[in-house]
Amino acid sequence: MNYSLIQDLDQNISTFMNGTFDMFPYADMQPAKWGWWIKECITPIIVLVGIIGNCLSFAVMKSRNLRKKSYSHFLCALAVFDSLTLIGRQVTLVDEVYSHLGIGHKSVFYHFNDAACKTYNFLEHMCYLMSSWLIVCMAAERVVAVCLPFKKTVLRTQTGAVAIIFSLFVILSYTQVFRFIMIGSYMNTCQAMESFIQLYVNLHIYLYQFTLIFILPFLLVFVFNTMVLYQIYRVRREASSNSRSRVVARTHKTTFMLLAISIIYIITMLPLVIISICVHIALHSGKPIMEVQQMMISIQPWHDFVSVISFVNYGINFFIYVVSGQSFRFELRRMIFSKERHSSTSGTRTREEVMKLQ
């Protein structure tokens, strides 16, 4: 089997299937298109709304009152990498449309040389990794905030948060260096070079996809969230007169907002995890090739559908902040009203009038 065709199984299983039809006895068998159409129609909406929301989130988190919070640095970085991920998804989507229409000579990657393919592939997967692991960092920060509210640890300082984000990028970059070595331009597409196909697929599927994107982030986020929820439950059981408990309780509103981000991450990504595992099992089941093809045909529309669900993870954070973050709503309202006052007046309103608008 041509493993280069499944190098991006988690992103575009249809590439694998369409590329392997010629190897099967019944090459005219085609998967249902309902999932593909859902992905092509809904994804641009998610991308547009998500990028706008992420830009607003970044602006609010950089406001005077929130920029000093350690978690605001994680949320700003998350907004940046989520937006880059959405842009990358839209680029891939456009390329899929070109391929579907049979105009591959106008595809996005048609004029990419080896260097461009290596760089794009590396940056694309780094954005996915950073989006996942920043959520892990936020979950860890909440554990410290709830369990050790009076201790100023590295995670809860501005300098520490920036250092952790930078260190995270460096470490994750090291895990993806193999893409600069193994990826190249082949037949007007960016894929693994023939001499590295087997090794690349093993690194991509087992190191990148299953370990760094799915298993480790899921387990860590689940453990951290469980610890936070248990601590909140324990604090609420203590006497209300306990001043220490009241101080801890003040962090719970922010904690619930950040917990919501982690929970949405698990909910939106879990279906894609299950589908990807099913595909991997099917490819290595040792079953007759016709049976494997039939399984791929059945799975593809569902993969397209759950891919759309996973894209929501990169564009929904703004709405989570609005619904669950009181401080975020206040700063957003203050920012909007401040701009309205600036555009409707020449700056001559008194302090009392400004307070009325708030």
KADA-V12350 format. One line per field, one symbol per residue. ss: DSSP state (H for helix, E for strand, - for the rest). psi: psi as a letter, one per 30 degrees, with the letter a starting at -180 (. if undefined). A space follows every 50 residues. Layout:
ss = ???
psi = ???
This chain:
ss = --HHHH------HHHHHHHHHHH----------HHHHHHHHHHHHHHHHH HHHHHHHHHHH--------HHHHHHHHHHHHHHHHHHHHHHHHHHHHHHH ---HHH-------HHHHHHHHHHHHHHHHHHHHHHHHHHHHHHHHHH--- ---HHH-HHHHHHHHHHHHHHHHHH--HHHHHEEEE--EEEE-HHHHHHH HHHHHHHHHHHHHHHHHHHHHHHHHHHHHHHHHHHHH-----HHHHHHH- -HHHHHHHHHHHHHHHHHHHHHHHHHHHHHHHH-----HHHHHHHHHHHH HHHHHHHHHHHH----HHHHHHHH-HHHHHHHHHHHHHHHHHHH------ HHHHHHH-
psi = kjfffgfhefeifeeeeeffeffleiffkklkfeeeeeeeeeeeeeeeee eeeeeeeeeefgleffffkefeeeeeeeeeeeeeeeeeeeeeeeeeeeee fghffglegegkaeeeeeeeeeeefeeeeeeefeeeeeeeeeeeeefifg kilefgleeeeeeeeeeeeeeeeefgffefefklkkhgljlklefgeeee eeeeeeeeeeefedeeeeeeeeeeeeeeeeeeeeefflkffjeeeeeeff feeeeeeeeeeeeeeeeffeeeeeeeeeeeeefgfglkeeeeeeeeeeee eeeeefeeeefeefgfeeeeeeefjeeeeeeeeeeeeeeeeefflgggkl eeeeeef.
